[in-house]
Amino acid sequence: MQRHLLLGLAGLPALLSALRVSVTCSFSTVAANGETCDSMAAAWGLNAATFQSLNPKAKCPHVIGGEEYCVVGTVTTVTGEPTTAPTTTSTKPATTTTETTTTTITGNGIATPSPLQRDLVSNCNKFYFVKKGDFCASIVEQCKIELSDFLEWNPRTASDCSGLWADTYACVSVIGYVAKPKPTLTKPTPTGNGIPTPLPTQPGMTDGCNKFQFVNPGDTCQAVASRAGVSLSDFLRWNPNAGNACSGLWANAYACVGMISFSLKSRYHTDCSGDVHSFANVDGGDGQCMNTDCSVGSLEIASAGLCPDGEVQVSYWEQPGCQGKWFGYGYAKRGECRHLWTNGWKFKAIHLRCAKSQDDCVNQGKCTREPEPAQGVC
């Protein structure tokens, strides 16, 4: 599976202006709704001028959601001279123009071409000739490897791709390396909590996720979090395998960008056994009403969610739709089996939400609950 490519192009030379140019795009990405030229450029470490030059038809600062825009490529003037939108630094050794390529057998028995990138790892068994205009992103995309591995095997190449020499060979595999398979997109499927979940998802994604964002090649963790309107810290907490450096974020897979307060299954017996009557996924705010039909004796509350321990509020109502007499509150915590009042026989609905017990109207002396009925209401 292909992970996200963490890129940065800060410091690359800006494109030279030209009246007529030709763009050879080697990698493009789809614009999300709400993005702009500036936001897409920033996500790829480009400046606004470079992005506009790579996309001469773009009407910056606006981009069109769902349309593809070039982020890796070469811009050439009418005379054929590159104007450096290269995706890598094109600095090369002083003797590049006179060197010829040769192949030698190294101590590990591997035929090794030359010239090589500086300080290349000794166990390299596959090489890529870096051409002027190549970019780290295009190299790893073409060779089906991860950027983090490429930088490890070519240690003089920095995370912003500076230090990569043109007209030399870079390492694109080492002895024993196995590439990860690319994910296959499938239709959304209900999970154990009843939430339709698109596939594939980020590895290690937290349970209880109810909002998802598709990660495009080239997306950073910050870009995905910003697009979804969540903090980077929450994004990394919900997608822990991404890592603080975002090197573990997979492209072409869905990331979690929202959590429910809590989720539960209502069950027939009082010990969370028997038939499941219904599911509930409760977000923040006013919560939701669940009809029990006198067929629910317990609540199996999932451990995942944002609701603090002890603040799963259960409110008992006489009639369906949380109508009629109200019999008061009960409280539970995530991850427990909650035995319901009167074994489920003296109410027909419960209202569920996340709330503190000290804030409810009974504890504040602002309301009075109805007394327990003498007999069942079912």
DRENDO-1510 file (C-alpha; in Angstrom, 1 decimal, always signed):
<recs>
REC; n; res; u; v; w
REC; 1; MET; +0.0; +0.0; +0.0 .
REC; 2; GLN; +1.3; +3.4; -0.9 .
REC; 3; ARG; +1.7; +5.8; +1.9 .
REC; 4; HIS; +1.5; +9.6; +1.7 .
REC; 5; LEU; +4.6; +11.4; +0.3 .
REC; 6; LEU; +5.7; +14.1; +2.7 .
REC; 7; LEU; +7.2; +16.7; +0.5 .
REC; 8; GLY; +8.7; +20.1; +0.7 .
REC; 9; LEU; +10.1; +22.3; -2.1 .
REC; 10; ALA; +11.0; +25.3; -0.1 .
REC; 11; GLY; +14.1; +26.9; -1.4 .
REC; 12; LEU; +13.8; +25.7; -5.0 .
REC; 13; PRO; +14.3; +28.4; -7.7 .
REC; 14; ALA; +11.2; +30.1; -8.9 .
REC; 15; LEU; +10.1; +29.7; -12.5 .
REC; 16; LEU; +11.4; +32.3; -14.9 .
REC; 17; SER; +8.7; +34.2; -16.6 .
REC; 18; ALA; +8.3; +33.6; -20.3 .
REC; 19; LEU; +5.7; +34.7; -22.9 .
REC; 20; ARG; +5.3; +31.2; -24.2 .
REC; 21; VAL; +6.0; +28.0; -22.2 .
REC; 22; SER; +5.5; +24.3; -22.4 .
REC; 23; VAL; +4.6; +22.3; -19.3 .
REC; 24; THR; +5.5; +18.7; -19.0 .
REC; 25; CYS; +3.6; +17.4; -16.0 .
REC; 26; SER; +5.0; +14.3; -14.3 .
REC; 27; PHE; +2.5; +14.3; -11.3 .
REC; 28; SER; -0.8; +15.9; -10.7 .
REC; 29; THR; -3.3; +15.8; -7.8 .
REC; 30; VAL; -7.1; +16.5; -7.5 .
REC; 31; ALA; -8.2; +19.7; -5.9 .
REC; 32; ALA; -10.6; +19.3; -2.9 .
REC; 33; ASN; -13.6; +21.6; -2.5 .
REC; 34; GLY; -12.6; +24.8; -0.8 .
REC; 35; GLU; -8.9; +24.7; -1.8 .
REC; 36; THR; -7.1; +27.5; -3.5 .
REC; 37; CYS; -4.0; +27.9; -5.6 .
REC; 38; ASP; -2.2; +29.1; -2.4 .
REC; 39; SER; -3.3; +26.1; -0.3 .
REC; 40; MET; -2.4; +23.6; -3.0 .
REC; 41; ALA; +1.0; +25.2; -3.5 .
REC; 42; ALA; +1.7; +25.3; +0.2 .
REC; 43; ALA; +0.7; +21.6; +0.6 .
REC; 44; TRP; +3.4; +20.7; -2.0 .
REC; 45; GLY; +6.0; +23.2; -0.8 .
REC; 46; LEU; +5.6; +25.4; -3.9 .
REC; 47; ASN; +5.2; +29.2; -4.1 .
REC; 48; ALA; +2.3; +30.7; -5.9 .
REC; 49; ALA; +4.3; +31.7; -9.0 .
REC; 50; THR; +5.6; +28.2; -9.4 .
REC; 51; PHE; +2.1; +26.7; -9.1 .
REC; 52; GLN; +0.7; +29.1; -11.6 .
REC; 53; SER; +3.5; +28.3; -14.1 .
REC; 54; LEU; +2.8; +24.6; -13.8 .
REC; 55; ASN; -0.9; +25.3; -14.3 .
REC; 56; PRO; -1.1; +28.2; -16.8 .
REC; 57; LYS; -4.8; +27.7; -17.4 .
REC; 58; ALA; -5.6; +28.0; -13.7 .
REC; 59; LYS; -7.5; +31.1; -12.7 .
REC; 60; CYS; -5.7; +31.7; -9.4 .
REC; 61; PRO; -6.4; +32.3; -6.6 .
REC; 62; HIS; -9.3; +29.9; -7.4 .
REC; 63; VAL; -9.2; +26.2; -8.3 .
REC; 64; ILE; -12.0; +23.9; -9.2 .
REC; 65; GLY; -12.8; +21.1; -6.8 .
REC; 66; GLY; -12.5; +17.7; -8.5 .
REC; 67; GLU; -10.1; +19.0; -11.2 .
REC; 68; GLU; -6.5; +17.9; -11.5 .
REC; 69; TYR; -3.7; +20.3; -11.1 .
REC; 70; CYS; +0.0; +19.8; -11.8 .
REC; 71; VAL; +2.4; +19.9; -8.8 .
REC; 72; VAL; +5.4; +18.1; -10.2 .
REC; 73; GLY; +6.7; +18.9; -13.7 .
REC; 74; THR; +9.0; +20.9; -15.9 .
REC; 75; VAL; +8.3; +24.3; -17.6 .
REC; 76; THR; +10.2; +24.9; -20.8 .
REC; 77; THR; +10.4; +28.2; -22.8 .
REC; 78; VAL; +9.8; +28.2; -26.6 .
REC; 79; THR; +13.6; +28.0; -27.1 .
REC; 80; GLY; +13.5; +24.6; -25.2 .
REC; 81; GLU; +15.5; +25.8; -22.2 .
REC; 82; PRO; +14.1; +24.5; -18.9 .
REC; 83; THR; +12.9; +27.2; -16.5 .
REC; 84; THR; +13.2; +25.0; -13.4 .
REC; 85; ALA; +10.0; +23.8; -12.1 .
REC; 86; PRO; +12.0; +20.8; -11.5 .
REC; 87; THR; +10.9; +18.6; -8.8 .
REC; 88; THR; +14.3; +18.2; -7.5 .
REC; 89; THR; +17.3; +20.3; -7.0 .
REC; 90; SER; +19.2; +20.1; -10.3 .
REC; 91; THR; +22.6; +20.9; -8.8 .
REC; 92; LYS; +25.2; +18.5; -10.2 .
REC; 93; PRO; +28.8; +17.7; -9.8 .
REC; 94; ALA; +31.3; +19.9; -11.5 .
REC; 95; THR; +32.4; +17.1; -13.8 .
REC; 96; THR; +28.9; +16.0; -14.8 .
REC; 97; THR; +29.3; +17.1; -18.4 .
REC; 98; THR; +32.4; +15.0; -19.0 .
REC; 99; GLU; +31.6; +11.9; -17.0 .
REC; 100; THR; +30.6; +8.7; -18.6 .
REC; 101; THR; +28.4; +6.0; -17.0 .
REC; 102; THR; +30.2; +2.8; -15.9 .
REC; 103; THR; +29.2; -0.3; -14.0 .
REC; 104; THR; +31.4; -2.0; -11.4 .
REC; 105; ILE; +30.9; -5.0; -9.1 .
REC; 106; THR; +31.0; -4.0; -5.5 .
REC; 107; GLY; +31.9; -6.0; -2.4 .
REC; 108; ASN; +28.3; -7.2; -2.0 .
REC; 109; GLY; +28.3; -8.7; -5.5 .
REC; 110; ILE; +25.9; -6.1; -6.9 .
REC; 111; ALA; +26.6; -4.5; -10.3 .
REC; 112; THR; +26.7; -0.8; -9.4 .
REC; 113; PRO; +26.6; +2.0; -12.0 .
REC; 114; SER; +28.4; +5.3; -11.6 .
REC; 115; PRO; +28.4; +8.1; -10.9 .
REC; 116; LEU; +26.4; +7.7; -7.7 .
REC; 117; GLN; +24.7; +10.1; -5.3 .
REC; 118; ARG; +27.0; +11.0; -2.4 .
REC; 119; ASP; +27.1; +8.7; +0.6 .
REC; 120; LEU; +24.6; +6.2; -1.0 .
REC; 121; VAL; +23.9; +3.2; +1.3 .
REC; 122; SER; +26.2; +0.2; +0.7 .
REC; 123; ASN; +23.4; -2.5; +0.4 .
REC; 124; CYS; +21.7; -0.8; -2.6 .
REC; 125; ASN; +20.6; -3.3; -5.3 .
REC; 126; LYS; +18.5; -1.1; -7.6 .
REC; 127; PHE; +19.4; +2.3; -9.1 .
REC; 128; TYR; +17.6; +5.2; -10.8 .
REC; 129; PHE; +19.4; +7.6; -13.1 .
REC; 130; VAL; +18.4; +11.1; -11.9 .
REC; 131; LYS; +17.7; +13.4; -14.9 .
REC; 132; LYS; +17.6; +17.2; -14.7 .
REC; 133; GLY; +14.0; +18.1; -13.9 .
REC; 134; ASP; +13.3; +15.0; -11.8 .
REC; 135; PHE; +11.7; +15.5; -8.4 .
REC; 136; CYS; +11.8; +13.2; -5.4 .
REC; 137; ALA; +8.0; +12.7; -5.6 .
REC; 138; SER; +8.1; +11.6; -9.2 .
REC; 139; ILE; +11.0; +9.3; -8.6 .
REC; 140; VAL; +9.4; +7.5; -5.7 .
REC; 141; GLU; +6.0; +7.4; -7.5 .
REC; 142; GLN; +7.7; +5.8; -10.6 .
REC; 143; CYS; +9.7; +3.3; -8.6 .
REC; 144; LYS; +6.8; +2.4; -6.2 .
REC; 145; ILE; +8.7; +3.2; -3.0 .
REC; 146; GLU; +8.2; +5.4; +0.0 .
REC; 147; LEU; +9.8; +8.8; +0.3 .
REC; 148; SER; +11.1; +8.1; +3.8 .
REC; 149; ASP; +12.9; +5.0; +2.4 .
REC; 150; PHE; +14.3; +7.0; -0.5 .
REC; 151; LEU; +15.7; +9.6; +1.8 .
REC; 152; GLU; +17.2; +6.9; +4.1 .
REC; 153; TRP; +19.0; +5.2; +1.1 .
REC; 154; ASN; +20.2; +8.6; -0.3 .
REC; 155; PRO; +21.1; +10.4; +3.0 .
REC; 156; ARG; +22.6; +13.5; +1.3 .
REC; 157; THR; +19.1; +14.3; -0.1 .
REC; 158; ALA; +17.2; +16.4; +2.4 .
REC; 159; SER; +13.5; +16.2; +3.2 .
REC; 160; ASP; +12.9; +19.2; +0.8 .
REC; 161; CYS; +14.7; +17.3; -1.9 .
REC; 162; SER; +17.7; +19.6; -1.9 .
REC; 163; GLY; +21.0; +17.8; -2.2 .
REC; 164; LEU; +19.9; +15.4; -4.9 .
REC; 165; TRP; +22.3; +15.6; -7.9 .
REC; 166; ALA; +21.2; +15.3; -11.5 .
REC; 167; ASP; +23.1; +13.0; -13.9 .
REC; 168; THR; +23.9; +10.6; -11.2 .
REC; 169; TYR; +22.4; +7.3; -9.9 .
REC; 170; ALA; +20.2; +7.3; -6.8 .
REC; 171; CYS; +19.3; +4.2; -4.7 .
REC; 172; VAL; +15.7; +3.0; -5.1 .
REC; 173; SER; +15.9; -0.4; -3.4 .
REC; 174; VAL; +18.1; -2.3; -1.0 .
REC; 175; ILE; +18.7; -6.0; -0.4 .
REC; 176; GLY; +15.6; -7.5; +1.3 .
REC; 177; TYR; +13.3; -4.5; +0.7 .
REC; 178; VAL; +9.6; -5.5; -0.1 .
REC; 179; ALA; +7.4; -2.8; -1.4 .
REC; 180; LYS; +4.0; -2.3; +0.2 .
REC; 181; PRO; +0.9; -3.1; -1.9 .
REC; 182; LYS; -1.3; -0.3; -3.1 .
REC; 183; PRO; -4.8; -0.1; -1.5 .
REC; 184; THR; -7.9; -1.1; -3.5 .
REC; 185; LEU; -10.9; +1.2; -3.2 .
REC; 186; THR; -14.1; -0.5; -2.2 .
REC; 187; LYS; -17.6; +0.7; -1.3 .
REC; 188; PRO; -18.5; +1.9; +2.2 .
REC; 189; THR; -19.4; -0.9; +4.6 .
REC; 190; PRO; -21.1; -0.8; +8.0 .
REC; 191; THR; -18.7; -1.5; +10.9 .
REC; 192; GLY; -19.5; -3.1; +14.3 .
REC; 193; ASN; -20.8; +0.3; +15.5 .
REC; 194; GLY; -23.2; +0.6; +12.5 .
REC; 195; ILE; -21.3; +3.6; +11.0 .
REC; 196; PRO; -20.9; +3.3; +7.2 .
REC; 197; THR; -17.1; +3.4; +6.7 .
REC; 198; PRO; -15.4; +3.9; +3.3 .
REC; 199; LEU; -12.5; +1.6; +2.4 .
REC; 200; PRO; -9.6; +1.4; +2.5 .
REC; 201; THR; -8.9; +3.2; +5.7 .
REC; 202; GLN; -5.6; +4.3; +7.3 .
REC; 203; PRO; -3.9; +1.5; +9.2 .
REC; 204; GLY; -4.5; +1.7; +13.0 .
REC; 205; MET; -7.4; +4.2; +12.6 .
REC; 206; THR; -9.3; +4.6; +15.8 .
REC; 207; ASP; -12.7; +3.0; +16.4 .
REC; 208; GLY; -15.7; +5.2; +16.7 .
REC; 209; CYS; -14.9; +7.4; +13.7 .
REC; 210; ASN; -17.9; +8.9; +11.9 .
REC; 211; LYS; -16.3; +11.4; +9.5 .
REC; 212; PHE; -13.7; +10.5; +6.9 .
REC; 213; GLN; -11.4; +12.4; +4.5 .
REC; 214; PHE; -9.8; +10.8; +1.4 .
REC; 215; VAL; -6.0; +11.3; +1.4 .
REC; 216; ASN; -4.7; +12.3; -2.1 .
REC; 217; PRO; -1.1; +11.7; -3.1 .
REC; 218; GLY; +0.9; +14.7; -1.9 .
REC; 219; ASP; -1.4; +15.5; +1.0 .
REC; 220; THR; +0.2; +16.4; +4.3 .
REC; 221; CYS; -1.4; +15.6; +7.7 .
REC; 222; GLN; -1.9; +19.3; +8.3 .
REC; 223; ALA; -3.5; +19.8; +4.8 .
REC; 224; VAL; -6.0; +17.0; +5.5 .
REC; 225; ALA; -6.8; +18.2; +9.0 .
REC; 226; SER; -7.3; +21.8; +7.8 .
REC; 227; ARG; -9.5; +20.6; +5.0 .
REC; 228; ALA; -11.7; +18.8; +7.5 .
REC; 229; GLY; -11.7; +21.6; +10.1 .
REC; 230; VAL; -10.0; +19.6; +12.9 .
REC; 231; SER; -6.8; +20.2; +14.8 .
REC; 232; LEU; -3.6; +18.4; +13.8 .
REC; 233; SER; -3.3; +16.9; +17.3 .
REC; 234; ASP; -6.8; +15.3; +17.0 .
REC; 235; PHE; -6.0; +14.1; +13.5 .
REC; 236; LEU; -2.9; +12.4; +14.7 .
REC; 237; ARG; -4.7; +10.9; +17.7 .
REC; 238; TRP; -7.4; +9.4; +15.5 .
REC; 239; ASN; -4.9; +8.2; +12.9 .
REC; 240; PRO; -2.0; +7.2; +15.1 .
REC; 241; ASN; +0.0; +5.3; +12.5 .
REC; 242; ALA; +0.6; +8.6; +10.6 .
REC; 243; GLY; +3.1; +9.5; +13.2 .
REC; 244; ASN; +4.2; +13.0; +14.4 .
REC; 245; ALA; +6.3; +13.5; +11.2 .
REC; 246; CYS; +3.3; +12.3; +9.0 .
REC; 247; SER; +5.6; +9.7; +7.4 .
REC; 248; GLY; +3.0; +6.9; +8.0 .
REC; 249; LEU; +0.0; +8.5; +6.3 .
REC; 250; TRP; -1.2; +6.5; +3.4 .
REC; 251; ALA; -2.3; +8.1; +0.1 .
REC; 252; ASN; -5.4; +6.7; -1.6 .
REC; 253; ALA; -7.0; +5.8; +1.7 .
REC; 254; TYR; -9.5; +7.4; +4.0 .
REC; 255; ALA; -8.4; +9.1; +7.3 .
REC; 256; CYS; -10.6; +9.7; +10.3 .
REC; 257; VAL; -11.5; +13.4; +10.8 .
REC; 258; GLY; -14.3; +13.1; +13.3 .
REC; 259; MET; -15.4; +11.1; +16.3 .
REC; 260; ILE; -18.7; +10.2; +17.8 .
REC; 261; SER; -19.4; +11.0; +21.5 .
REC; 262; PHE; -20.2; +7.4; +22.1 .
REC; 263; SER; -21.9; +4.4; +20.4 .
REC; 264; LEU; -23.9; +1.5; +21.8 .
REC; 265; LYS; -26.0; -1.5; +21.1 .
REC; 266; SER; -29.3; -2.0; +23.0 .
REC; 267; ARG; -29.8; -5.7; +24.0 .
REC; 268; TYR; -32.7; -7.8; +25.2 .
REC; 269; HIS; -31.2; -9.2; +28.4 .
REC; 270; THR; -30.0; -7.2; +31.3 .
REC; 271; ASP; -26.4; -8.5; +31.0 .
REC; 272; CYS; -25.8; -7.3; +27.5 .
REC; 273; SER; -26.6; -10.7; +26.0 .
REC; 274; GLY; -29.5; -11.8; +23.7 .
REC; 275; ASP; -30.7; -10.1; +20.5 .
REC; 276; VAL; -29.5; -6.6; +19.5 .
REC; 277; HIS; -32.5; -4.3; +19.4 .
REC; 278; SER; -30.9; -1.3; +17.8 .
REC; 279; PHE; -27.7; +0.7; +17.4 .
REC; 280; ALA; -27.0; +4.3; +18.4 .
REC; 281; ASN; -24.2; +6.6; +17.4 .
REC; 282; VAL; -24.4; +9.7; +19.5 .
REC; 283; ASP; -22.7; +12.9; +18.5 .
REC; 284; GLY; -22.4; +16.0; +20.7 .
REC; 285; GLY; -25.2; +18.4; +21.4 .
REC; 286; ASP; -28.8; +17.3; +22.1 .
REC; 287; GLY; -28.2; +13.6; +21.6 .
REC; 288; GLN; -30.9; +11.3; +20.4 .
REC; 289; CYS; -34.1; +9.4; +21.4 .
REC; 290; MET; -34.2; +5.6; +21.1 .
REC; 291; ASN; -37.4; +3.6; +21.3 .
REC; 292; THR; -37.0; +0.4; +23.3 .
REC; 293; ASP; -40.5; -1.2; +22.8 .
REC; 294; CYS; -40.1; -2.9; +26.2 .
REC; 295; SER; -37.5; -5.1; +24.5 .
REC; 296; VAL; -34.3; -3.6; +25.9 .
REC; 297; GLY; -32.8; -4.6; +29.3 .
REC; 298; SER; -29.2; -3.3; +28.9 .
REC; 299; LEU; -26.9; -1.1; +26.9 .
REC; 300; GLU; -23.6; -2.4; +25.6 .
REC; 301; ILE; -21.6; +0.8; +25.4 .
REC; 302; ALA; -18.5; +0.9; +23.2 .
REC; 303; SER; -15.2; +2.1; +24.6 .
REC; 304; ALA; -14.4; +4.4; +21.7 .
REC; 305; GLY; -15.7; +8.0; +21.7 .
REC; 306; LEU; -15.2; +11.5; +23.0 .
REC; 307; CYS; -17.7; +11.4; +25.9 .
REC; 308; PRO; -15.8; +11.5; +29.2 .
REC; 309; ASP; -16.2; +8.6; +31.6 .
REC; 310; GLY; -19.4; +8.7; +33.6 .
REC; 311; GLU; -21.1; +11.2; +31.4 .
REC; 312; VAL; -23.2; +8.9; +29.2 .
REC; 313; GLN; -26.6; +10.1; +30.2 .
REC; 314; VAL; -29.7; +7.8; +29.9 .
REC; 315; SER; -33.0; +9.5; +30.3 .
REC; 316; TYR; -36.1; +7.3; +30.8 .
REC; 317; TRP; -39.5; +8.1; +29.1 .
REC; 318; GLU; -42.9; +6.6; +29.4 .
REC; 319; GLN; -43.9; +6.7; +25.7 .
REC; 320; PRO; -42.1; +6.2; +22.3 .
REC; 321; GLY; -40.4; +9.2; +20.9 .
REC; 322; CYS; -39.4; +10.3; +24.4 .
REC; 323; GLN; -42.9; +11.5; +25.2 .
REC; 324; GLY; -45.2; +11.2; +28.2 .
REC; 325; LYS; -44.0; +11.0; +31.7 .
REC; 326; TRP; -40.3; +11.4; +32.4 .
REC; 327; PHE; -38.7; +9.1; +35.1 .
REC; 328; GLY; -35.3; +10.7; +35.5 .
REC; 329; TYR; -31.7; +10.2; +34.6 .
REC; 330; GLY; -29.1; +7.5; +34.9 .
REC; 331; TYR; -25.4; +7.7; +34.0 .
REC; 332; ALA; -22.9; +5.3; +32.6 .
REC; 333; LYS; -19.4; +5.3; +31.1 .
REC; 334; ARG; -17.9; +4.2; +27.8 .
REC; 335; GLY; -16.8; +0.5; +27.7 .
REC; 336; GLU; -19.4; -0.9; +30.2 .
REC; 337; CYS; -22.6; -2.9; +30.1 .
REC; 338; ARG; -25.4; -0.7; +31.6 .
REC; 339; HIS; -28.3; -2.5; +33.2 .
REC; 340; LEU; -31.4; -0.5; +32.5 .
REC; 341; TRP; -33.9; +0.7; +35.1 .
REC; 342; THR; -36.8; -1.7; +35.9 .
REC; 343; ASN; -35.3; -4.3; +33.6 .
REC; 344; GLY; -36.8; -2.4; +30.7 .
REC; 345; TRP; -40.5; -2.9; +31.6 .
REC; 346; LYS; -41.6; +0.5; +32.8 .
REC; 347; PHE; -40.6; +2.8; +29.9 .
REC; 348; LYS; -40.8; +2.7; +26.1 .
REC; 349; ALA; -38.0; +5.1; +25.2 .
REC; 350; ILE; -34.7; +6.4; +26.4 .
REC; 351; HIS; -32.9; +9.6; +25.5 .
REC; 352; LEU; -29.1; +9.4; +25.1 .
REC; 353; ARG; -26.5; +12.1; +25.2 .
REC; 354; CYS; -23.2; +13.1; +26.7 .
REC; 355; ALA; -23.7; +15.3; +29.8 .
REC; 356; LYS; -22.3; +15.8; +33.3 .
REC; 357; SER; -24.5; +14.6; +36.2 .
REC; 358; GLN; -23.9; +17.8; +38.2 .
REC; 359; ASP; -25.4; +19.9; +35.4 .
REC; 360; ASP; -28.7; +18.1; +35.0 .
REC; 361; CYS; -31.9; +19.8; +36.2 .
REC; 362; VAL; -32.6; +17.3; +39.0 .
REC; 363; ASN; -29.3; +17.8; +40.7 .
REC; 364; GLN; -29.6; +21.5; +40.3 .
REC; 365; GLY; -33.1; +21.5; +41.8 .
REC; 366; LYS; -34.8; +22.8; +38.7 .
REC; 367; CYS; -37.0; +19.9; +37.8 .
REC; 368; THR; -38.8; +16.9; +39.4 .
REC; 369; ARG; -39.0; +13.4; +37.8 .
REC; 370; GLU; -42.2; +11.3; +37.9 .
REC; 371; PRO; -42.4; +8.5; +40.4 .
REC; 372; GLU; -41.9; +4.9; +39.3 .
REC; 373; PRO; -45.2; +3.5; +38.0 .
REC; 374; ALA; -46.8; +0.7; +40.0 .
REC; 375; GLN; -46.8; -1.6; +37.0 .
REC; 376; GLY; -45.1; -2.0; +33.6 .
REC; 377; VAL; -46.3; +0.1; +30.7 .
REC; 378; CYS; -45.9; -2.6; +28.1 .
</recs>
